[in-house]
Amino acid sequence: MKKQHIGVFVEQRGGVLHNVGLELIGKARELADISKGTVSVFLLGRDISALSDDLIALGADTVLLADSPLLEPYRLLSYTSVLAQACQTYHLDILLFGATRMGIELAPRLAARLKTGLSAHCIDLRLDSQGRLLQVVPGWGGGVVATILCPHCRPQMATVMPGVMKKLTPTKRSGECIMLPVKEDLHTSGPKVLEVHIEEPKEMPLEVADVVVAGGWGIGDRKGWVLLEDLATLLCGAVGATRPPVDEGWVPESRMIGQSGKTVKPRLYIGVGISGMSHHVVGMDESDCIVAVNTDPNAAIFEVSDVAVVGDYREILPPLIEEIRKRLPEGRIDTCEPPQ
């Protein structure tokens, strides 16, 4: 097997590393060890050199660092230019991005610049006997899982959903930090950022919730969705959804779970009116306990469930909610600690 030089783009905002990049370092380390290759991490921004040691401790052999005022805040063309030049210099075999808003904008632009392919929203990455990257994605409406191979062009590029891979435990390791050149004319090309407005989430983020109550097309209407919101509130959890409720406007896109949404791993996942297609299941199947409610006894969601409840949620949820309320002081929540 040919040694693989694997690159990982690690996103940072305000000096804070995004978790998906750290997860990808763990996967890159695994693949590099199999091929006896190396892992290089790209880190771009301003005043971020102190983060290099953290990346090496998590599995990087080399940190390719571009530290310049011209790279803060993020701009697509500036980042593409720096990364393209670095890729041509260091001859990567594989390059991985997180499927964040930044990643899904930056990765395809860079792939076009490098004249190579890109697989989006991968759920697994493996190497074949020749060291080529096998990129696993749910496809064709979620009915199958496809394995994609880029046989000729390099680097082989892929984006991976946050939460799919596992971050390694930091260890004491040695590595190298290499400064990447940043051209002074970067600020003259492309749009200029006039203002950055950061909006704090109004609801509990799905990624950190211990309890997730998710609904699908089977909920039927916005009125039925209120039951899910009530249940999630009582359990101090977050509300998630498949794509149809998002398309109907019952919940914002930030609540979507699955291949084109978020990946969650709560202690308790309650899925209501969800059929269980693979493009949704890949976003929640590592939950500790999965409870599914569906009128169809043959629903695919039951195949990954720990508890299967066959019935109409309109008959099941109201008494469940009432029973939970009885266990709360005066039927209300003062502190977000789920009732026993």
Secondary structure, 3 states (H helix, E strand, C coil): CCCCEEEEECCEECCEECHHHHHHHHHHHHHHHHHCCEEEEEEEECCCHHHHHHHHHCCCCEEEEEECHHHCCCCHHHHHHHHHHHHHHHCCCEEEEECCHHHHHHHHHHHHHHCCCEEEEECEEEECCCCCEEEEEEEHHHCEEEEEECCCCCCEEEEECCCCCCCCCCCCCCCEEEECCCCHHHHHCCCCCCCCCCCCCCCCCHHHCCEEEEECHHHCCHHHHHHHHHHHHHCCCEEEECHHHHHHCCCCHHHEECCCCECCCCCEEEEECCCCCHHHHCCCCCCCEEEEEECCCCCHHHHHCCEEEECCHHHHHHHHHHHHHHCCHHHCCCCCCCCC
